[in-house]
Protein backbone atom coordinates (compact mmCIF):
# COMPACT_ATOMS: atom_id res chain seq x y z
CA UNK A 1 0.00 0.00 0.00
CA UNK A 2 1.13 3.54 -0.75
CA UNK A 3 0.12 6.88 0.70
CA UNK A 4 -0.40 9.28 -2.19
CA UNK A 5 -0.87 13.04 -2.04
CA UNK A 6 -3.23 14.16 -4.80
CA UNK A 7 -3.41 17.83 -5.71
CA UNK A 8 -5.04 17.99 -9.14
CA UNK A 9 -7.47 16.25 -11.45
CA UNK A 10 -7.55 12.98 -9.45
CA UNK A 11 -8.86 14.67 -6.28
CA UNK A 12 -12.47 14.15 -5.25
CA UNK A 13 -14.90 15.95 -7.52
CA UNK A 14 -12.34 16.29 -10.32
CA UNK A 15 -12.47 14.70 -13.78
CA UNK A 16 -9.91 11.94 -13.12
CA UNK A 17 -11.05 10.92 -9.63
CA UNK A 18 -12.25 7.58 -10.99
CA UNK A 19 -8.58 6.55 -11.28
CA UNK A 20 -8.50 6.21 -7.48
CA UNK A 21 -11.99 4.77 -7.02
CA UNK A 22 -11.71 2.26 -4.21
CA UNK A 23 -8.66 3.91 -2.62
CA UNK A 24 -8.95 4.87 1.04
CA UNK A 25 -9.36 8.60 1.57
CA UNK A 26 -7.21 9.55 4.55
CA UNK A 27 -8.28 13.20 4.61
CA UNK A 28 -7.24 16.65 3.47
CA UNK A 29 -3.51 17.30 3.58
CA UNK A 30 -0.94 20.04 3.00
CA UNK A 31 2.64 19.87 1.86
CA UNK A 32 5.49 21.28 3.89
CA UNK A 33 6.35 24.78 2.59
CA UNK A 34 9.02 23.50 0.19
CA UNK A 35 7.15 23.66 -3.12
CA UNK A 36 5.97 25.93 -5.90
CA UNK A 37 2.82 24.90 -7.71
CA UNK A 38 2.23 25.40 -11.42
CA UNK A 39 -0.82 25.09 -13.68
CA UNK A 40 0.16 23.65 -17.05
CA UNK A 41 -2.00 24.74 -19.99
CA UNK A 42 -4.82 25.25 -17.42
CA UNK A 43 -5.24 21.45 -17.64
CA UNK A 44 -3.42 20.10 -14.60
CA UNK A 45 -1.13 21.27 -11.80
CA UNK A 46 2.36 20.19 -10.89
CA UNK A 47 4.30 20.40 -7.66
CA UNK A 48 7.90 21.52 -7.96
CA UNK A 49 10.35 21.32 -5.02
CA UNK A 50 12.39 24.46 -4.33
CA UNK A 51 15.25 25.27 -1.97
CA UNK A 52 13.70 28.62 -1.01
CA UNK A 53 10.49 30.56 -1.63
CA UNK A 54 8.28 27.51 -1.26
CA UNK A 55 4.74 27.44 0.04
CA UNK A 56 2.39 24.84 1.50
CA UNK A 57 0.02 23.36 -1.09
CA UNK A 58 -3.42 21.90 -0.36
CA UNK A 59 -4.46 18.44 -1.51
CA UNK A 60 -5.88 15.11 -0.42
CA UNK A 61 -4.16 12.07 1.02
CA UNK A 62 -5.11 8.55 -0.10
CA UNK A 63 -3.93 5.05 0.59
CA UNK A 64 -3.92 2.89 -2.51
CA UNK A 65 -2.52 -0.40 -3.69
CA UNK A 66 0.50 -0.74 -5.96
CA UNK A 67 -1.86 -2.18 -8.57
CA UNK A 68 -4.15 0.87 -8.44
CA UNK A 69 -1.16 3.21 -8.55
CA UNK A 70 0.49 1.62 -11.58
CA UNK A 71 -2.52 0.32 -13.50
CA UNK A 72 -5.13 3.02 -12.88
CA UNK A 73 -3.61 6.30 -11.67
CA UNK A 74 -0.23 6.45 -13.41
CA UNK A 75 -1.50 5.77 -16.96
CA UNK A 76 -3.77 8.83 -16.81
CA UNK A 77 -1.08 11.19 -15.47
CA UNK A 78 0.33 13.77 -17.91
CA UNK A 79 3.79 13.06 -19.31
CA UNK A 80 5.07 16.25 -17.65
CA UNK A 81 4.67 14.64 -14.21
CA UNK A 82 6.66 11.86 -12.57
CA UNK A 83 6.08 9.83 -9.43
CA UNK A 84 8.21 11.08 -6.55
CA UNK A 85 8.16 11.71 -2.83
CA UNK A 86 7.19 14.89 -0.98
CA UNK A 87 7.05 16.07 2.60
CA UNK A 88 3.73 16.91 4.24
CA UNK A 89 3.36 19.71 6.77
CA UNK A 90 3.41 17.11 9.59
CA UNK A 91 6.79 15.77 8.42
CA UNK A 92 5.47 12.58 6.81
CA UNK A 93 6.99 11.55 3.48
CA UNK A 94 4.43 10.35 0.92
CA UNK A 95 4.22 9.84 -2.83
CA UNK A 96 3.05 12.57 -5.20
CA UNK A 97 3.40 13.52 -8.82
CA UNK A 98 6.25 15.99 -9.39
CA UNK A 99 6.51 18.41 -12.31
CA UNK A 100 9.42 17.70 -14.67
CA UNK A 101 10.13 21.07 -16.36
CA UNK A 102 12.31 19.50 -19.05
CA UNK A 103 9.20 17.67 -20.31
CA UNK A 104 7.27 20.89 -20.96
CA UNK A 105 6.79 21.88 -24.58
CA UNK A 106 8.19 25.28 -25.56
CA UNK A 107 5.32 27.75 -25.61
CA UNK A 108 3.22 25.86 -23.04
CA UNK A 109 1.21 28.14 -20.79
CA UNK A 110 2.67 27.57 -17.33
CA UNK A 111 1.37 29.69 -14.44
CA UNK A 112 2.78 29.75 -10.91
CA UNK A 113 -0.31 29.25 -8.76
CA UNK A 114 1.43 28.54 -5.44
CA UNK A 115 0.12 31.77 -3.91
CA UNK A 116 -3.43 30.50 -4.44
CA UNK A 117 -2.61 27.42 -2.35
CA UNK A 118 -4.25 24.73 -4.46
CA UNK A 119 -5.70 23.63 -7.77
CA UNK A 120 -9.33 24.14 -6.75
CA UNK A 121 -8.56 27.77 -5.89
CA UNK A 122 -7.03 28.20 -9.35
CA UNK A 123 -10.06 26.63 -11.00
CA UNK A 124 -12.30 29.05 -9.05
CA UNK A 125 -10.09 31.93 -10.21
CA UNK A 126 -10.44 30.83 -13.84
CA UNK A 127 -14.21 30.46 -13.51
CA UNK A 128 -14.56 33.89 -11.90
CA UNK A 129 -12.58 35.46 -14.73
CA UNK A 130 -14.39 33.59 -17.48
CA UNK A 131 -17.28 36.03 -17.29
CA UNK A 132 -15.20 39.19 -16.80
CA UNK A 133 -15.98 40.55 -20.29
CA UNK A 134 -19.69 40.26 -19.57
CA UNK A 135 -19.30 41.99 -16.21
CA UNK A 136 -17.27 44.75 -17.85
CA UNK A 137 -19.92 45.18 -20.56
CA UNK A 138 -17.54 44.00 -23.30
CA UNK A 139 -19.40 40.85 -24.31
C-alpha positions as CSV (number, residue, x, y, z in Angstrom):
1,X,0.0,0.0,0.0
2,X,1.1,3.5,-0.7
3,X,0.1,6.9,0.7
4,X,-0.4,9.3,-2.2
5,X,-0.9,13.0,-2.0
6,X,-3.2,14.2,-4.8
7,X,-3.4,17.8,-5.7
8,X,-5.0,18.0,-9.1
9,X,-7.5,16.3,-11.4
10,X,-7.5,13.0,-9.4
11,X,-8.9,14.7,-6.3
12,X,-12.5,14.1,-5.2
13,X,-14.9,16.0,-7.5
14,X,-12.3,16.3,-10.3
15,X,-12.5,14.7,-13.8
16,X,-9.9,11.9,-13.1
17,X,-11.1,10.9,-9.6
18,X,-12.2,7.6,-11.0
19,X,-8.6,6.5,-11.3
20,X,-8.5,6.2,-7.5
21,X,-12.0,4.8,-7.0
22,X,-11.7,2.3,-4.2
23,X,-8.7,3.9,-2.6
24,X,-9.0,4.9,1.0
25,X,-9.4,8.6,1.6
26,X,-7.2,9.6,4.6
27,X,-8.3,13.2,4.6
28,X,-7.2,16.6,3.5
29,X,-3.5,17.3,3.6
30,X,-0.9,20.0,3.0
31,X,2.6,19.9,1.9
32,X,5.5,21.3,3.9
33,X,6.4,24.8,2.6
34,X,9.0,23.5,0.2
35,X,7.1,23.7,-3.1
36,X,6.0,25.9,-5.9
37,X,2.8,24.9,-7.7
38,X,2.2,25.4,-11.4
39,X,-0.8,25.1,-13.7
40,X,0.2,23.6,-17.1
41,X,-2.0,24.7,-20.0
42,X,-4.8,25.3,-17.4
43,X,-5.2,21.4,-17.6
44,X,-3.4,20.1,-14.6
45,X,-1.1,21.3,-11.8
46,X,2.4,20.2,-10.9
47,X,4.3,20.4,-7.7
48,X,7.9,21.5,-8.0
49,X,10.3,21.3,-5.0
50,X,12.4,24.5,-4.3
51,X,15.2,25.3,-2.0
52,X,13.7,28.6,-1.0
53,X,10.5,30.6,-1.6
54,X,8.3,27.5,-1.3
55,X,4.7,27.4,0.0
56,X,2.4,24.8,1.5
57,X,0.0,23.4,-1.1
58,X,-3.4,21.9,-0.4
59,X,-4.5,18.4,-1.5
60,X,-5.9,15.1,-0.4
61,X,-4.2,12.1,1.0
62,X,-5.1,8.6,-0.1
63,X,-3.9,5.0,0.6
64,X,-3.9,2.9,-2.5
65,X,-2.5,-0.4,-3.7
66,X,0.5,-0.7,-6.0
67,X,-1.9,-2.2,-8.6
68,X,-4.1,0.9,-8.4
69,X,-1.2,3.2,-8.6
70,X,0.5,1.6,-11.6
71,X,-2.5,0.3,-13.5
72,X,-5.1,3.0,-12.9
73,X,-3.6,6.3,-11.7
74,X,-0.2,6.4,-13.4
75,X,-1.5,5.8,-17.0
76,X,-3.8,8.8,-16.8
77,X,-1.1,11.2,-15.5
78,X,0.3,13.8,-17.9
79,X,3.8,13.1,-19.3
80,X,5.1,16.2,-17.6
81,X,4.7,14.6,-14.2
82,X,6.7,11.9,-12.6
83,X,6.1,9.8,-9.4
84,X,8.2,11.1,-6.6
85,X,8.2,11.7,-2.8
86,X,7.2,14.9,-1.0
87,X,7.0,16.1,2.6
88,X,3.7,16.9,4.2
89,X,3.4,19.7,6.8
90,X,3.4,17.1,9.6
91,X,6.8,15.8,8.4
92,X,5.5,12.6,6.8
93,X,7.0,11.6,3.5
94,X,4.4,10.4,0.9
95,X,4.2,9.8,-2.8
96,X,3.0,12.6,-5.2
97,X,3.4,13.5,-8.8
98,X,6.3,16.0,-9.4
99,X,6.5,18.4,-12.3
100,X,9.4,17.7,-14.7
101,X,10.1,21.1,-16.4
102,X,12.3,19.5,-19.1
103,X,9.2,17.7,-20.3
104,X,7.3,20.9,-21.0
105,X,6.8,21.9,-24.6
106,X,8.2,25.3,-25.6
107,X,5.3,27.8,-25.6
108,X,3.2,25.9,-23.0
109,X,1.2,28.1,-20.8
110,X,2.7,27.6,-17.3
111,X,1.4,29.7,-14.4
112,X,2.8,29.7,-10.9
113,X,-0.3,29.2,-8.8
114,X,1.4,28.5,-5.4
115,X,0.1,31.8,-3.9
116,X,-3.4,30.5,-4.4
117,X,-2.6,27.4,-2.4
118,X,-4.2,24.7,-4.5
119,X,-5.7,23.6,-7.8
120,X,-9.3,24.1,-6.8
121,X,-8.6,27.8,-5.9
122,X,-7.0,28.2,-9.3
123,X,-10.1,26.6,-11.0
124,X,-12.3,29.0,-9.1
125,X,-10.1,31.9,-10.2
126,X,-10.4,30.8,-13.8
127,X,-14.2,30.5,-13.5
128,X,-14.6,33.9,-11.9
129,X,-12.6,35.5,-14.7
130,X,-14.4,33.6,-17.5
131,X,-17.3,36.0,-17.3
132,X,-15.2,39.2,-16.8
133,X,-16.0,40.6,-20.3
134,X,-19.7,40.3,-19.6
135,X,-19.3,42.0,-16.2
136,X,-17.3,44.8,-17.9
137,X,-19.9,45.2,-20.6
138,X,-17.5,44.0,-23.3
139,X,-19.4,40.9,-24.3
